[in-house]
């Protein structure tokens, strides 16, 4: 049983869970106007991460055939867990999160249900639909902000909407970059991702344009007077980090550099999302920095300990 739990933990790709957790954490603080009571802050952080973990299991369940070709080492195609076990754990987790969230916020529970539908559609094939799949992925990440805000304050204000759209656009760009590492697997499975349809250079231009739009939207809460200027330096730093990642893949478009580009994007993402809290009146910039350090540090630690291996398709022709 303990061994099987370890396999399920691996399947959740724990290094990815810190982004939805950080987004829920950010939503709780922005909606409350500061740190909410500890139980609300914990639920606002934990529930989006649990939803994301269950979504990863659904993804593996629905992509079993494809992973058997491109990633046979994963727990499900390698036979370390069964499809029935994966479905049972994921559905149980989804139901528990929705039920408990409803005790704090009906709105949050509704958004959680929308998240479940979205992640199922994405895993069932929408992720292969080019930019539209990237946008759906970004919307799922941004929905974690609304869940956190609903649990913490029971309402969604204008500031949450502004940050919501900034996260959708930014994470759409990251999801597009995430397809770079799968360029060979996706070519073999004939996926309709942007990089397969438009090629490497056009895909990079798409990511550049979307990231630039995300930077502009990230500054909107300050421009419209909802946040003070304290946070605006971090979005610019994150943007420069993203440009470095795109440059790496542009010069050498390989599976390995696709992984490196995604890791660089992910490293920039958590501080970017948490940076909004530094713009709250009277909120400690040090608190924002420490929060970003904890979330990013743990994500990087798990990235090194438990990570998906780069996959190259051998030419058998």
C-alpha positions as CSV (number, residue, x, y, z in Angstrom):
1,X,0.0,0.0,0.0
2,X,2.8,2.4,0.9
3,X,4.6,1.6,-2.3
4,X,1.4,2.2,-4.3
5,X,0.9,5.6,-2.6
6,X,4.4,6.5,-3.7
7,X,3.5,5.6,-7.3
8,X,0.4,7.8,-7.2
9,X,2.5,10.7,-5.7
10,X,4.9,10.3,-8.6
11,X,1.9,10.4,-11.1
12,X,0.8,13.8,-9.7
13,X,4.1,15.3,-10.8
14,X,4.5,17.1,-7.5
15,X,6.7,19.8,-8.9
16,X,3.7,21.0,-10.9
17,X,1.4,21.3,-7.8
18,X,3.1,24.4,-6.4
19,X,1.8,26.6,-9.2
20,X,-1.9,26.0,-8.6
21,X,-1.2,26.1,-4.8
22,X,0.6,29.5,-5.2
23,X,-2.2,30.8,-7.4
24,X,-4.8,29.8,-4.8
25,X,-2.7,31.3,-2.0
26,X,-2.4,34.6,-4.0
27,X,-6.2,34.6,-4.6
28,X,-6.9,34.2,-0.9
29,X,-4.6,37.1,0.0
30,X,-5.8,39.5,-2.7
31,X,-9.5,38.9,-2.0
32,X,-9.1,39.2,1.7
33,X,-6.8,42.2,1.5
34,X,-4.0,40.6,3.5
35,X,-3.5,37.3,5.3
36,X,-6.8,35.6,6.0
37,X,-7.3,33.2,9.0
38,X,-4.9,30.3,8.7
39,X,-7.5,27.6,8.1
40,X,-8.9,29.6,5.1
41,X,-5.4,30.2,3.7
42,X,-4.5,26.5,4.0
43,X,-7.7,25.4,2.3
44,X,-7.3,28.1,-0.5
45,X,-3.7,26.7,-1.1
46,X,-4.4,23.0,-0.7
47,X,-7.6,22.5,-2.6
48,X,-6.3,23.9,-6.0
49,X,-3.2,21.7,-5.6
50,X,-5.4,18.6,-4.9
51,X,-7.6,19.4,-7.9
52,X,-4.5,19.6,-10.0
53,X,-3.1,16.3,-8.7
54,X,-6.4,14.5,-9.5
55,X,-6.3,16.2,-12.9
56,X,-2.8,14.7,-13.6
57,X,-4.2,11.3,-12.9
58,X,-7.1,11.8,-15.3
59,X,-4.6,13.0,-17.9
60,X,-2.6,9.8,-17.6
61,X,-5.8,7.7,-17.7
62,X,-7.1,9.4,-20.8
63,X,-3.7,9.3,-22.5
64,X,-2.8,5.7,-21.8
65,X,-2.5,4.6,-25.4
66,X,-0.3,7.6,-26.4
67,X,1.9,7.3,-23.3
68,X,2.4,3.6,-24.1
69,X,4.1,4.7,-27.3
70,X,5.9,7.8,-26.2
71,X,6.4,7.4,-22.5
72,X,6.2,3.7,-21.6
73,X,8.2,4.3,-18.4
74,X,5.3,6.2,-16.7
75,X,3.5,4.3,-13.9
76,X,0.3,3.5,-15.8
77,X,1.7,2.1,-19.1
78,X,4.5,0.3,-17.2
79,X,1.8,-1.5,-15.1
80,X,2.7,-0.2,-11.7
81,X,-0.9,0.9,-11.2
82,X,-4.1,-0.1,-13.0
83,X,-6.5,2.1,-14.9
84,X,-9.3,1.3,-12.4
85,X,-7.1,2.4,-9.5
86,X,-6.2,5.6,-11.2
87,X,-9.8,6.4,-11.9
88,X,-10.9,5.6,-8.4
89,X,-8.3,7.8,-6.7
90,X,-8.9,10.8,-9.1
91,X,-12.7,10.7,-8.9
92,X,-12.6,10.4,-5.1
93,X,-10.2,13.3,-4.8
94,X,-12.3,15.5,-7.1
95,X,-15.5,14.7,-5.1
96,X,-13.9,15.3,-1.7
97,X,-12.5,18.7,-2.8
98,X,-15.8,19.9,-4.2
99,X,-17.7,18.8,-1.2
100,X,-15.4,20.4,1.3
101,X,-15.0,23.6,-0.8
102,X,-18.8,23.9,-0.8
103,X,-18.7,24.3,3.0
104,X,-16.6,27.4,2.6
105,X,-18.0,28.8,-0.7
106,X,-20.7,27.6,-3.1
107,X,-19.0,29.8,-5.8
108,X,-15.7,28.1,-5.1
109,X,-17.3,24.6,-5.4
110,X,-18.9,25.6,-8.8
111,X,-15.5,26.8,-10.1
112,X,-14.0,23.5,-8.9
113,X,-16.6,21.6,-10.9
114,X,-15.8,23.8,-13.9
115,X,-12.1,23.0,-13.3
116,X,-12.9,19.3,-13.4
117,X,-14.7,19.6,-16.7
118,X,-11.9,21.7,-18.1
119,X,-9.1,19.4,-17.1
120,X,-11.0,16.4,-18.5
121,X,-11.6,18.1,-21.8
122,X,-8.0,19.2,-22.0
123,X,-6.7,15.7,-21.3
124,X,-9.2,14.0,-23.6
125,X,-7.7,15.8,-26.6
126,X,-8.2,19.5,-26.4
127,X,-4.5,19.9,-25.5
128,X,-3.8,18.9,-29.1
129,X,-5.9,21.8,-30.5
130,X,-3.1,24.4,-30.8
131,X,-3.6,27.8,-29.2
132,X,-7.1,26.9,-28.1
133,X,-5.7,24.1,-25.9
134,X,-3.0,26.4,-24.5
135,X,-5.8,28.9,-23.5
136,X,-7.9,26.2,-21.9
137,X,-4.8,25.2,-19.8
138,X,-4.2,28.8,-18.8
139,X,-7.9,29.2,-17.8
140,X,-7.6,26.1,-15.5
141,X,-4.6,27.6,-13.7
142,X,-6.4,30.9,-13.4
143,X,-9.5,29.2,-12.0
144,X,-7.3,28.3,-8.9
145,X,-7.2,32.0,-8.2
146,X,-10.9,32.3,-8.0
147,X,-11.2,29.1,-5.9
148,X,-8.7,30.6,-3.4
149,X,-10.5,34.0,-3.4
150,X,-13.9,32.4,-2.9
151,X,-12.7,30.3,0.1
152,X,-11.0,33.2,1.7
153,X,-13.4,36.1,1.2
154,X,-16.6,34.5,-0.3
155,X,-16.6,37.0,-3.1
156,X,-14.8,37.9,-6.4
157,X,-13.8,41.5,-6.7
158,X,-12.5,43.6,-9.7
159,X,-8.8,43.0,-8.7
160,X,-9.3,39.2,-8.9
161,X,-10.7,39.5,-12.4
162,X,-7.7,41.6,-13.5
163,X,-5.2,39.1,-12.1
164,X,-7.3,36.2,-13.5
165,X,-6.9,37.4,-17.1
166,X,-3.2,38.1,-16.6
167,X,-2.7,34.5,-15.3
168,X,-4.7,33.0,-18.2
169,X,-2.5,34.7,-20.8
170,X,0.8,34.1,-19.0
171,X,0.1,30.4,-18.5
172,X,-1.2,29.9,-22.0
173,X,2.3,31.0,-23.1
174,X,3.9,28.5,-20.6
175,X,1.7,25.7,-21.9
176,X,2.8,26.5,-25.4
177,X,6.4,26.3,-24.3
178,X,5.6,23.0,-22.6
179,X,4.9,21.4,-26.0
180,X,8.5,22.1,-27.1
181,X,9.8,19.2,-25.0
182,X,7.4,16.8,-26.7
183,X,8.1,17.9,-30.3
184,X,9.3,14.4,-31.3
185,X,6.5,12.5,-29.5
186,X,3.8,14.8,-30.8
187,X,5.2,14.5,-34.3
188,X,4.9,10.7,-34.1
189,X,1.4,10.9,-32.7
190,X,0.4,13.6,-35.1
191,X,-0.7,16.1,-32.5
192,X,-2.1,19.4,-33.7
193,X,0.0,21.6,-31.4
194,X,1.3,24.9,-32.6
195,X,4.8,23.7,-33.0
196,X,3.7,20.8,-35.2
197,X,1.4,23.0,-37.3
198,X,3.5,26.2,-37.6
199,X,7.0,25.0,-36.9
200,X,9.6,26.0,-34.3
201,X,10.2,29.7,-35.2
202,X,6.6,30.6,-35.6
203,X,5.8,28.9,-32.3
204,X,8.4,30.9,-30.5
205,X,7.0,34.1,-32.0
206,X,3.5,33.1,-30.7
207,X,5.0,32.5,-27.2
208,X,6.8,35.9,-27.4
209,X,3.6,37.7,-28.3
210,X,1.5,36.0,-25.6
211,X,4.2,36.6,-23.0
212,X,4.3,40.2,-23.9
213,X,0.6,40.5,-23.6
214,X,0.8,38.8,-20.2
215,X,3.3,41.4,-19.1
216,X,1.0,44.2,-20.1
217,X,-2.0,42.6,-18.3
218,X,0.2,42.0,-15.2
219,X,0.6,45.8,-14.9
220,X,-3.1,46.5,-15.3
221,X,-3.9,46.2,-11.5
222,X,-1.4,48.9,-10.9
223,X,-2.5,51.1,-13.8
224,X,-6.1,51.0,-12.7
225,X,-5.2,51.8,-9.1
226,X,-6.0,48.5,-7.4
227,X,-2.4,47.8,-6.4
228,X,0.5,50.1,-5.6
229,X,3.7,50.1,-7.6
230,X,5.7,47.9,-5.2
231,X,5.1,44.7,-7.3
232,X,5.8,45.9,-10.9
233,X,9.5,45.1,-11.0
234,X,8.9,41.3,-10.6
235,X,6.7,41.0,-13.8
236,X,9.5,42.6,-15.8
237,X,12.1,40.2,-14.3
238,X,9.8,37.2,-15.1
239,X,9.4,38.5,-18.6
240,X,13.2,38.7,-19.2
241,X,13.5,35.1,-17.8
242,X,10.9,33.9,-20.2
243,X,12.7,35.6,-23.1
244,X,15.9,33.8,-22.1
245,X,14.0,30.5,-22.2
246,X,12.7,31.2,-25.7
247,X,16.1,32.2,-26.9
248,X,17.6,28.9,-25.6
249,X,15.1,26.8,-27.6
250,X,15.3,29.1,-30.6
251,X,19.0,28.6,-31.0
252,X,18.9,24.8,-30.4
253,X,15.4,23.4,-30.8
254,X,15.9,20.0,-29.1
255,X,14.0,17.8,-26.7
256,X,16.5,18.6,-23.9
257,X,16.3,22.4,-24.5
258,X,12.5,22.1,-24.6
259,X,12.7,20.7,-21.1
260,X,15.1,23.4,-20.0
261,X,12.9,26.2,-21.5
262,X,9.9,24.9,-19.6
263,X,11.8,24.7,-16.3
264,X,12.9,28.3,-16.8
265,X,9.3,29.4,-17.5
266,X,8.1,27.5,-14.4
267,X,10.8,29.1,-12.2
268,X,9.6,32.6,-13.3
269,X,5.9,31.8,-12.9
270,X,5.5,31.4,-9.2
271,X,7.2,34.7,-8.2
272,X,5.2,36.4,-10.9
273,X,1.9,35.2,-9.6
274,X,2.8,35.9,-5.9
275,X,4.2,39.3,-6.8
276,X,0.6,40.8,-7.0
277,X,0.4,40.4,-3.2
278,X,3.3,42.9,-2.8
279,X,1.1,45.6,-4.3
280,X,-1.5,45.4,-1.5
281,X,-1.6,48.6,0.7
282,X,0.2,47.8,3.9
283,X,1.3,44.3,2.8
284,X,4.8,43.3,3.6
285,X,7.0,42.9,0.5
286,X,9.1,40.6,2.7
287,X,6.1,38.3,3.2
288,X,5.7,38.1,-0.6
289,X,9.4,37.3,-1.1
290,X,9.3,34.6,1.6
291,X,6.2,33.1,0.1
292,X,7.7,33.0,-3.4
293,X,10.9,31.5,-2.0
294,X,9.0,28.7,-0.2
295,X,6.8,27.8,-3.2
296,X,9.6,28.1,-5.8
297,X,12.2,26.3,-3.7
298,X,9.9,23.3,-3.1
299,X,8.9,23.2,-6.7
300,X,12.6,23.2,-7.8
301,X,13.4,20.5,-5.2
302,X,10.7,18.1,-6.5
303,X,11.7,19.0,-10.0
304,X,15.1,17.5,-9.3
305,X,13.9,14.5,-7.2
306,X,10.9,13.4,-9.2
307,X,10.7,14.6,-12.8
308,X,9.5,13.4,-16.2
309,X,12.5,12.3,-18.3
310,X,13.1,13.8,-21.8
311,X,11.8,11.4,-24.4
312,X,13.4,11.0,-27.8
313,X,11.7,8.8,-30.4
314,X,14.2,6.4,-31.9
315,X,14.2,6.3,-35.7
316,X,13.3,2.7,-36.5
317,X,12.9,3.4,-40.2
